[in-house]
Amino acid sequence: MFKVAFRAARAAWPEIRLLPLRAAVALGSSGLGQPVRPAQLWKAYVIVLPIGLATLWAIPQLTWVMSPSIDAVAVRASAGPIRKGDYVMFLLSHPLAGPKPVNVTKQALCMSGERIDMIEKPSMIPGAPNGRYDGWYYCNGRLLNVSKPFGRNGMKLDHWQPKLGTIPQGSIFVGSHHPDGFDSRYYGPVAIKRLKRMEKVL
């Protein structure tokens, strides 16, 4: 054990010997073995510290969007009522999302009280079994998106069946225009109280 420790110390000695010189460089000297220039260090602090503190504050304010279905890389919380087209975030619990609830970012596509129609058509997705139907979703007559019979991992997907003809009060149909998005096409409108309004940053 002593021999191993001795070898490790001997291997590290060249770096240990340079520590005082490296400290001098950190304190603003122009190079190893040169006089310390503390004024240079303070100039560096004036530039670096504000940038570092601003970054430290900004990063927790952002949420990075991992889904390709949303046209945003980063979003942040934004106060105010949710309007059609706004980005929203909520906690999703579903077997397709994984064993634990996950935060997902979608868009508000059809609002409370607006007309929602779904027309079933035989699935045109390659590989879909016979007898499977896709759901074509319309908000006030405008096509939102079309459901798929199964996900990218092969899991069977059942599309949401509207019963009232309108989005229930206090709920919003959320999603995107990406064909592979996992959204209200499959789990229905989401309660507004579960949604957090977001705005695109990147």
N, C-alpha and C positions, 0 to 999 in steps of 0.2 A: 504494500500500500504506500509506504514511504517512497519507494522508488518511482511509482506512478506519479505521486504528487510532485516529486523533484523534477521529473521530466516535463510535467505540465508547466511548472513554474519557470523552468529554463526556456521552454518554448515561448512563454508569454513575456519574458524579460525584455526583449527588444521594444515591444509596444509599451510596457510599463515605463521603461527608461525615457520614452518620448513624451510621456504624459505632461510633464512640466512645460515642455516646448509647445505642445498642442494647446495647453491652457493659455500660454502667452499669445498664440495666434487668435484664440477665442476672445482674448481681451483686446484685440485690435492691432497686434503687431503685423508688420507686412510680410512676415514669413518666419520659419523656424530659426531660432537664434537671434532674431531681431528684437529691438526694444519694444516694450509694451506701449500701446497707444490707446488708453482708455477712451479718449474722445471719439475714436472711430467706432468703438463698441456702442457708445450712446447714440451715435448717428444711426447705427444699424437697428438699435432698439426702437428709435422713433419711426423707422420705416416698417419694420417687421411686426412689432407688437400690435399696432392698430389693425393690420391685415389679419394677423392671427386671431385676435379677439373678434373681429367681424365675422371671420369664417366660423369660429367656435359658436357664435350666436346664430348664424344663418343656417348651418347644416341641420340642426334639429328642427328648424321651421319647415323644412322641405320633406316631402314624401316622394320617394322614387317609384315610378310606375314600372312594374315588371312585365305587364301584359302588353303584347303587340297590338291588341285590339283597340287601344286608346291612343289617339294622336297627341301624346304628351310624354315627356321623359320625367319631368318633376312637377309636382303640384304642391300647393300650400293651402291651409285653411283660410277661408274668406268669409267674413260676416255677411249677413243679409239673407233674405228669403231666396229659396231655390227657384230658379226660372228654367224654362225649357232650354235645353242645350247646355246647361251648366254641368260642370264636373261634380260628381258626388262620391263620397267614400262611405263605406259601411262594413260591418263585420259579417262575413258570410260563413255559415255553417252548412256544409254539404259534402257528401262522400266524394264527389268529383274534385272538390277543393282540397281534400286531404283530411287527415285524422283530426286536425285542430282547426278552429275558426281562423280565418285569415281576413285581413283588410283588403278590400278590392276597390278599384276606382272605375266608375262608369259615367255615363252621361244621362241626364234626365231627358227622356225621349217622348213621353206621353204623360200629361199631368192629370191630377185629380179632376174627375168630371168629364174629361175628354172621351170621345168615342173611340173604342178599341174593337177591332174586328180581327178574327183569325179564320183563314180559309185553309182547309186541309187539301193537299194535293199529293198524288203518289210521288214518293221520293225519287228524285233524279240523281241522288248522290251515288257515285260508283261504289259498288259493293253492298249497297243497302239491300236487305232481304225483301222478298216479295211481300206485299201487304203492309209495308211501312209507309207512313205518311209524313210529309213535312208540313209545318205550320207557317203560313204566310201572314205576318202581323201588320196591320194597318192602323195608324192613328189619324182619325179624322180623314180617312180615305187615302192617306199617304203611306206608302210601303216603308216600314221600318227595317225589317230584316226577315230572314227565313230560318226556321229551326232546322236542325240536322237530326237524323235518327240515332247517331252515336257520336261519341267524342273522339279526340285524336288517339286516346289510349284504348279505343274499342268499347268503352263503357256505353251501355244502352242509355239513350236520353229520351225522356218523355216530355213533350212540349206542354206548356201551360194552356189550359182550356178556359177562356173568358166565359163568365156566366151572366154578367149583368149588361154587357154591351158598352159599358163605360168603366173608366178606371175608378175604383172605389175612393171615396173621400178619405183624405189623409194618407194616400199612397201615390207612388209614382212608378211608372214603367221605366226601368233603367236598362241601359245597354250600350251598344255601339253599332256601327254599320259594318263591322268586320264579320265575315261569315263564321269564323271560329270562336267568336266571343261567347262566354258563358254568362248569361244574363237573365232578364225577366222572361225571355222566351221559354225558359225551363223552370223557373221557380216563381214566376208571377211578380206583380208589383211589390215594391218594398215600402214599408211604412216611413213616412217623412221623418218621424221622430228618431228613426235609426240612421238617417242620412246626415252627413256633414258636407256643407257646401265647400268646394275647392276651386282654386283658380290655377290656370296653367302658368308655370314659371319658365320651363324649358320644353 
